[in-house]
Amino acid sequence: MSRAILRHIRLSPTKARLVAKEIQGMNAEEALAKLEFMPNKAAKVIAKVVASAVANGGFDANEVVITSCRVDRAAYLKRFRPRARGMASRIQKPTAHIFVEVEKES
């Protein structure tokens, strides 16, 4: 089993979870092919993490399965926008942690 972790990526965790659920339990080679043609920003980021997890174990992509792919919420970047009458409103820009584990196919 090998894993890869990407922390504090500037990406919404709710949007990234939709992509992560799609590839969980898949063969890594099929998952990378599927992620390549998805239009989401999260797909490109998760593809890099999957490729890193495969390389960390020294495996080929066609001989491993993605056992777990999860996305957790990280800290928000807090920004402020000026509003009427001297007030300000907060803008929260979410970040995420991405964890991918791969295991040799049995």
C-alpha positions as CSV (number, residue, x, y, z in Angstrom):
1,M,0.0,0.0,0.0
2,S,1.2,3.5,-0.8
3,R,-0.3,6.9,-0.5
4,A,0.1,10.5,-1.5
5,I,-1.2,13.6,0.3
6,L,-1.7,17.1,-1.1
7,R,-2.4,19.8,1.4
8,H,-3.8,23.3,1.2
9,I,-4.8,23.2,-2.4
10,R,-6.9,26.2,-3.4
11,L,-10.0,24.1,-4.4
12,S,-13.5,23.7,-3.0
13,P,-13.7,20.4,-1.0
14,T,-17.4,19.9,-2.0
15,K,-16.6,20.1,-5.7
16,A,-13.5,17.9,-5.3
17,R,-15.5,15.2,-3.5
18,L,-17.7,14.7,-6.5
19,V,-14.6,13.7,-8.5
20,A,-13.1,11.7,-5.7
21,K,-16.2,9.5,-5.4
22,E,-16.1,8.7,-9.1
23,I,-12.6,7.1,-9.0
24,Q,-12.7,5.3,-5.6
25,G,-12.3,1.5,-6.1
26,M,-11.2,1.8,-9.7
27,N,-8.0,0.6,-11.3
28,A,-5.5,3.4,-11.3
29,E,-4.9,3.3,-15.0
30,E,-8.6,3.6,-15.8
31,A,-9.0,6.3,-13.2
32,L,-6.2,8.4,-14.7
33,A,-7.8,8.0,-18.2
34,K,-11.2,9.0,-16.8
35,L,-9.8,12.0,-15.0
36,E,-7.9,13.2,-18.1
37,F,-11.2,13.9,-19.9
38,M,-13.1,15.5,-17.0
39,P,-13.5,19.3,-17.4
40,N,-13.2,20.0,-13.6
41,K,-10.2,21.7,-12.0
42,A,-10.4,19.1,-9.3
43,A,-9.9,16.3,-11.9
44,K,-6.5,17.6,-12.9
45,V,-5.3,18.0,-9.3
46,I,-6.6,14.6,-8.2
47,A,-5.0,12.9,-11.3
48,K,-1.6,14.3,-10.2
49,V,-2.1,12.9,-6.6
50,V,-3.1,9.5,-8.0
51,A,0.0,9.4,-10.2
52,S,2.1,10.4,-7.2
53,A,0.6,7.6,-5.0
54,V,1.3,5.1,-7.7
55,A,4.9,6.3,-8.1
56,N,5.5,6.4,-4.4
57,G,4.9,2.6,-4.2
58,G,7.0,1.9,-7.3
59,F,4.0,0.3,-9.0
60,D,2.7,0.4,-12.6
61,A,-0.7,2.1,-12.9
62,N,-2.3,-1.0,-14.4
63,E,-1.5,-3.2,-11.4
64,V,-3.0,-1.1,-8.5
65,V,-6.5,-0.2,-7.3
66,I,-7.4,3.1,-5.6
67,T,-8.6,1.9,-2.2
68,S,-9.3,5.3,-0.8
69,C,-9.6,8.8,-2.2
70,R,-10.8,11.4,0.2
71,V,-11.0,15.2,0.3
72,D,-11.0,17.0,3.6
73,R,-11.7,20.7,4.3
74,A,-8.6,22.8,5.1
75,A,-8.4,26.4,6.4
76,Y,-10.3,29.2,4.5
77,L,-8.6,32.1,3.0
78,K,-10.5,35.1,4.4
79,R,-10.8,38.2,2.1
80,F,-12.9,41.3,2.5
81,R,-14.9,43.3,0.0
82,P,-15.9,46.9,0.6
83,R,-19.6,47.5,0.8
84,A,-21.9,50.5,1.1
85,R,-21.9,52.9,4.1
86,G,-18.3,52.0,5.1
87,M,-19.0,48.3,5.8
88,A,-17.2,45.3,4.6
89,S,-18.4,41.7,3.8
90,R,-16.3,38.6,4.1
91,I,-15.4,36.4,1.2
92,Q,-14.3,32.9,2.2
93,K,-12.0,31.1,-0.3
94,P,-11.9,27.4,0.6
95,T,-8.9,25.1,0.5
96,A,-8.7,21.3,0.7
97,H,-6.5,18.4,1.6
98,I,-6.5,15.4,-0.8
99,F,-5.5,11.9,0.4
100,V,-5.1,9.0,-2.1
101,E,-4.2,5.4,-1.1
102,V,-3.5,2.7,-3.7
103,E,-3.0,-1.0,-3.1
104,K,-1.7,-3.8,-5.3
105,E,-4.6,-5.7,-7.1
106,S,-5.2,-9.1,-5.7
